[in-house]
Amino acid sequence: MARSILLTLLLVSSTVLGIPTTQTGLSDETVAKVKANLAQIATHSWEIGTQLETLIELEWRALSIFDSDLPPPSELSVTDEATDVITKATEIVNQITDTSGPLVNGDGAVGDPASLGVAVLLANWTRTNLDDHRFSSAASSQLRYLMDYAPRTQDGAISHRADQVQLWADFVYMAPPFIAYYGALQGGSDGANLLQLAYTQCELYRQYLADESGLWKHIVLGDSEDNNHWGTGNAWAAAGMLRVLETIRRSPEADNMLNERLELTAWINEILTNAWTHQQSNGTLFNYIDQDVSTTFADTSGTALLAAVTYRMATLSGELNHISSADDAFKLIQDSLTDDGWLLNTVDPLTFNTPSSPGVYSPEGQAFVLLLQAAWRDFADAYDYERR
């Protein structure tokens, strides 16, 4: 019964008029400041990969998996030229020295370099010089590294770390969306196999990381584990599965992978439902979602990305159960932005368990603000909400 209801929600149009909301979104001026700050401080591979995905969703809607079917148009229009994304992808590819390995040095991470892959694939797909094979070669090498060289568990979960088999929730945002996008563009049986692989990685990671709480642990296996329900880790997992879901749904394999779409939808909602249960009265989630202030602290980063996923899921499925939570979270994010466009009260993304130091800002937190704005905007458009 639950599956039939979910299937109906996935297949029907989600355009509904006149539903009240408390949100009006960020001003163009604020968005510009947040974006400029993100560009200034994003340096690690996963930060830049998230930045590029953010730019696609925020600025180039015709190229986003949330707005158009796959494959995307091969010729870019004047209004959708994605110059900033293509320029950065070109810079990344031109700096490759090891043509048989990942796109960049991942600082010991397997998954993080793959976060750049969608932008590289998009640059390849839309290139004007068809004799230029730099992008396709780089993307193929990145995929080959994941499939043939990266460590794995015995049942096939690709490790997030290169020196040992260790699974991080973060991985689900970094690698499976790239694998899925590669498959959607490749097409045919090989492309279908890659879409299935992206789904399977999500499935395996959930088997290892999700527990009876309905939330995901941060890190398992290897020489150190973090069994806490890290807010940003749960957000990475939900957002990554959402990107895989939408890539499948927008691909020619959508009908053939209906069961996989249903499973991904259920797993995303599982995280959202259990996370928002712990939302505080001011709209925030704690860094360790289900702990209290005596052992953890409020974190705007994870709160922002989970709110973004919530708006996206509501747009996709028509389910509005968590919109009030997302609205409250968005209000908190707005109140946590400085006049200069810096997000305050974030977790330090390098320690996971301490707040960012005064005057130090989180690149992923900046990106999550923009992903939230883009997700809310698309939700608002779908539901005809009044925006400023």
N, C-alpha and C positions, 0 to 999 in steps of 0.2 A: 504493500500500500504506500509506504513512504517513498519507494522508488518511483511509483507511478505519479505521485504528486510532484516529485522533484523533476521528473521527465516533462510533465506538463509545464512547469515553471521555466524549464530550459528552452522549451520550444515556442512558447507564446511570446507575443510582443510585450515589452515592459513599459510601454509609454502610458503613463497615468497622469492625469491632470489634477492640479489643485491640492496636492498633499502638502500639509504645512511643514515648514522646517524652520529651525532657529538660525541656520547658517546663511551667510552672504558671501563667504569666501574672502580671499586676500585681494588687496588692491594691486593694480599693475605695478605701481611704484614699489610696493613691498616685495612682490615676486621678483622684480628686477634686482633688488638688493640681495635677496636670498640667493638668487642664481649667481650673481657676481661673487659673492662670498664663497659659494661652493667651488667655483672655478679657481679661486685663489688658494684653497687649502686642500683640494683633492689631489693626493699624490700616490697613494698605494693603488695596486691594481684593482681591488674590489671597489675602492672609492671612485675611481675613474669609470669603471664599468657601470656602477650605479648612476653616476652622473650622466653618462651617455644614454642609458635607458630613461632617465628622468627627462632629458631634453627631447627625446623622441615622443614620450607621452605628453609632455607639456606643450611643445611647440609644433611638432610635425604629426598631427593627428592622422593624416592620410597614410602615414607610414607605421602607425602604431597598431599592434595586434588588438588593441581594444576598440579600434575604430574602422578597420578595413580587413577584408579577406586576404588570405595568402594564396599565392605569392603577392608581394606588393607591386605597385607599378614599376616597370624597369626604367622608365623615363620620368625624371623629376620635373614637376611643374615649377613655375616661378614662385608660387606660394608655398611649395613643399620641397624646397631644394635641400633642406637639412645640412646647410653648409657647415655649421659648427660640429655636427656629428661626423660628417664625412671627412672633414679636415683632421679631426682628432684620430679617427680610424686610420687615415693615411699616415699620420705621424707615427702611430704605433707600429704599423707594418713596415715603414721605412727604417725603423730602428731595430728590427729583428736581426740578430746575429746568428742564432741557432735556428736554421730553417727546418729542422726536424723536430723541434720541441714546441712548448707552449708559446703563446703570443708575446708574453713578457715573463720576466723573473717574478715568480709568485711568492718570494720570501718564504719558501718552504711549503706553500699551500698548493695543492693540486687544483682546487676548484676556482680560486680567485681569478687567475688569468682568463679563464673561460667566460667570465662576466663581460669581457670586452668583445666576445665573439659575435654577438648579434649586430653590433655596429660595424664590424669588419664584413660580415656577410651582407649587410645592407649596402655598404660601400661597393662590394663586388657586384651585387645585383643591379645597381643603378649606374655603374661606370659607363662612360661614353666610349672609352677605348677598349674594344672587345679583345684586343691583343694583349691587354694588361692582365696578367694572371697573378699578380702579387697578392691580392686579397684572397683569391680562392686557394692559393697554395698555403697561405698563412692559416686560414680557417681549417683547411684539411689537416694540417700538421697539428693544430690544437685538438681537433677531434680525435685524430689518431693517438695522440698522447693519452687522452682520457680513456680510450677504448682498449689500447694495447699495452701501455706502459705504466699507467698509474696503479698503485697498490689497490687491492680489493679484499673484501671479506670473502669467505668461501662461497657464500650464496650470491655474490656479484655486486654488492654495494661498493661503489667507487669511493676510495678514501679521500677525505679532505686534505690530508697531510701526505707529503711525499716520502718522508722518512719512516713512516709506520702506518699501519692500518688504524685510522682514527676517524670517526664520523662526527661532524659538526652540523648543527642545524643550519648554519650559514650557507653550507654547500648547496642547499636546495634552491637558493636564489641565484647562485653563480653558474652552475654547470647544466642542470636539466633544461632551463629555458634556452640555452645555446644549442644543446643537442636537439631539442624539439624544433627550434627555428631552422636549423640546418636541414632537418628532415622535411619540414614543410616546403622549403625552397627546392630541395633535391627532387622530391616527388617519386613516384613509382614504388616498387617494392622495397628498395633500399631506404627511401625516405620514410615509408611506413614503419620499417624496422627501427629507425632512429626515433620516431615519435613514440613507439612502444617502449624503447629503451629509456626515454626521458620519463615516461610514466612509471616504469619499473623502478627507477632510481628513487622517485618520490615514495613509492610503495615500500621499498626496502628501508629507506631512511625512517619512515614512520614506524615500521616494525621495531627498529632499534631504539628510537628516541622517544616515541609517545608512551605515556604510562597511564595508569588508571585515572589520573586527574583529568585526562583529556588534553593536557598540555605536553609540550616536548621538552625533554632534557636538552641541555646545551651540547655537551660533548660526552661521547662514550667510546670505550675501547682505548687501546694505546697506553702510554705510560702515565697519563693523568686524565681524570674525568671531571666533568662538571654536571652533576645530576640535578642542579637547580633549574627551575623553569624561567630561564632568562627571557625577559620581555622582547628584546631585539631578536634573539634567536627564534622565538615563536613567530615574530613578525617576518623574519627572513623566510622561514619555512612556509608560512601562509602565502606570502607574496610570490615566492617562487613557484609553488604549486598553482597559483592563480595564473601566472604567465604560461605555464605548461598547458593548463586547461584551455586558456584562450587560444593558444597556438594550435592545439588540436582542433578546437571548435571552428577556427577560421580556415582550417586546411581541408584539402579534398578527402582526408581520411575521417572527417568528423562523424559521419554516419557509421562507419566501421568500428569506431572506438567509443560508442555510446556508453558502454559499461565503465570504461576507464574515465570518461568525463563525469559520470555519476559518482564514482569513487572519489575522484579529486574534489568534487564539489562538497561531498560529505566530510572529507578530511579538513578542508579549509574551514567549513562551518564549525567543525568540532573545536578547532583552535579558537575561533572568534567567540563562540558561545561560552567557553570555559574561561577565556581571558576576561571578557567584559563582566563576568560575574564578580571579578575582583576590582572593578573600577572604583576609584575614590570619588567622594562627593564633588571635588573640584574638576573632575574629568580625567585625572591622570591614572596611569597604571604604574605600579612599582617596577623597579628594575628586575627583581625576582617576583614575578607576578603574584604568587599566592603566599608571599611572606608579608610580615607587617613592618612598621617603621622601626622597630627595635633591631631588625636584622638587615634591612635594605633601605631603599630611598626611592623617591619619585623620579621617573625618567620620561622625558618628553620624546626621545628618539623612538623607542619601541611603541609608545602611545601613538605617535604620528603615523607610522607605517601600518599598524593594525587598523587605524581609522581609515587609511587609504584603501586597504583591502576590503573593509566593510562597505564603503561606498561602491567599490567596483563590483562586489558580489551582489549588492542590491540592484545595481544597474543590470547585471547579467540575469539574475534569477527572479527579480521582482519581490524578493523577500525583504521586508523592511523592519524585521525584528530588532536589529541592532542599530538602526539609524539614530535614535536618540543618544545612544552611547557615542557614536561617531561624532555627532554634533557637539556633544559636551567635550569630547576630546579635541575637536578642532578649535573650539573656543579657548581651551587651555593653551593650545599651540599658538594661537593669535596673541594671547596675553603673555606668552613666554618669548616673543620676538622683541628684540631691541629696536629702537628707531633706525638703527643701521642695518637691520636684517639678519642679526645673529640669533640663533636659537639657544636659549638658556636652559639650564637644568637637565642636561643630557648625561648619559653614562659615558665614561671614557671608553671608546670603542676598542682600545688596545688592552685594557685590563679587565673589562666586562663587569667588574664588581666594585668600582669606585666612581664617584661623580667626576665629570670633567673639571679640571682645575680652573679657578677664576681666570678669565681672560683667554682660556683655551676652548676652542669650539670643535664640534664634531662634524667632519665632512659628511658622514652618512646621515647625521641629523639634519643638516641643511638639505640634502637630497630628499629626505623623507617629507620635509615640509612641502616641497614642490610636487612630489608624487601625490601627497594628500590634496593639494590644490587641484591638480589635474584630475584626480579621481572624483573629487567633489564636483568640479565643473562638468564632467561628463554625466555624472548622476543628475545634476541640476538640469542639464539639457534634456535628458531623457524624461524627467518628471516635470518639466516646464516650471521649475522653481524660479522665482524672481531674484535676479542677481543685481548687484550694483555695477 
